[in-house]
Amino acid sequence: MMDRVTIIGDGQMATVCGLILAERGVPSRMWSVFRDQIDAMRAVRENRRYLPGVRLPDLMSFTPDAQAALSGAKLIVSAVPCQYVRAVFTQIAPLVPRDVPICSVSKGIENRTLMRPTQILRDVLGPVRCVALSGPTIAAELVRRLAAAAVAACEDADVAADVQRTFSTPWFRVYTNTDVVGVELAGAMKNVIALAAGIVDGLRAGDNAKAALLARGLVEITRLGVAMGARRETFAGLAGLGDLVTTCISPLGRNRTAGEAIGRGKKLDEVLAATPSVIEGVPTAASVVELARRYGVSMPITEAVHAVLFEGKDVIVALTELMARALKVEE
């Protein structure tokens, strides 16, 4: 078990990671590019911006000094939204010890490079050991210690097992996996399907439509993942089906909630302006469409979401066109 952890980031998942570690008796130090946020969390022992009402235990400490945060760390947790991972870690790269594993809890695909979070980290830092920790992990439930499970994926099974031991509690069960590609792609792409699920909710299209969407959405996710070298079975596990179900049905999910607002007629700019959090499915939709083109993979639901978000297509038209496609055999 890693007994000194540095958390890079200040959002919901960064805070939840600190809370889980404290439950295990593991001290953590949190650093963020936003000094005001770190100072506020240290002063009031609460993340009032992203997780209000939850007291932060004494085992969690906060510093605006990146060097102090990283000194002596046995594990670094990257809890930065995917589109900002490169900028943040480029800023602190000279201070990051290359022999310390990095556990990424980010979900997304970088727009310009089409890289996954652990690929971005290695692109910036070199050949560091990376673990992807992912699964159905709604923050508001984790802070209440409601039962949940996730998967720690790493090519090095021993490093994955170290992260597993560090984060596992009586109410948070962590499995291991060596399919980093599949775990990260599943975690990224499910947010796009969650936007579609929210649109279905906003349209009041019904449970049958939503069930069909999840089933066919999982087919799309799996199709692209396998084309990119992931294992098919990963998409039936916690990082795939598990995270997809939670994200698409929970009223607390940011991407589903954003999609619902769009389904009710709000413009994307309005939706994004209404929340302090990053809606990862929005930039990810653009990346996934580009990956699908690159790998020659059919992803009609993802393409429909992209058209609604970025091409001004009406949601009713998008749904009608999906239903009117040529009939085919189920995969």
Buried (B, 14 or more C-beta within 10 A) or exposed (E): BBEBBBBBBBBBBBBBBBBBBBBBEBBBBBBBBBEEBBBBBBEEBBBEBBBEEBEBBEBBBBBBEBEBBBBEBBBBBBBBBBBBBBEBBEEBEEBBBEEBBBBBBBBBBBBEEBBBBBBBBBBBBEEBBBBBBBBBBBBBBBBEBEEBBBBBBBBEBEBBBBBBBBBBBEBBBBBBBBBBBBBBBBBBBBBBBBBBBBBBBBBEBEEEBBEBBBEBBBBBBBBBBBBBEBBEEBBBBBBBBBBBBBBBBBEEBBBBBBBBBBBBEBEBEEBBEEEEBBBBBBBBBBBBBBBBEEEEBEBBBBBBBBBBBEEEBEBEEBBEBBEEEEEEEEE
